[in-house]
């Protein structure tokens, strides 16, 4: 006999709440709000910015009027924060402690 026994209705709110936690949980794909970690002026007057959305870090260069000079450099994965910090430090010409 391979019949399953249930004690209450499977569509009741209490059962649905506990069933959601069992197994692999699905995270919604909504992007989190963008967070700007760094805005710094370079010696030539251009602006460098580091922003984060979810687990992606982006390093971009802007002119004096805050227009993008090119596509941003995007870093993803577990070491994205340290890679973005190293790239921004290299572009800025000085060490960035943390963001």
Buried (B, 14 or more C-beta within 10 A) or exposed (E): EEEEEEEEEEEEEEBEEEEEEEEEEEEEEEEEEEEEBBEBEBEEEBBBBBBBEEEBBBBBBBEEEEEEEEEBBEBEEEEBBEBBBBBBBEBBEEEBEEB
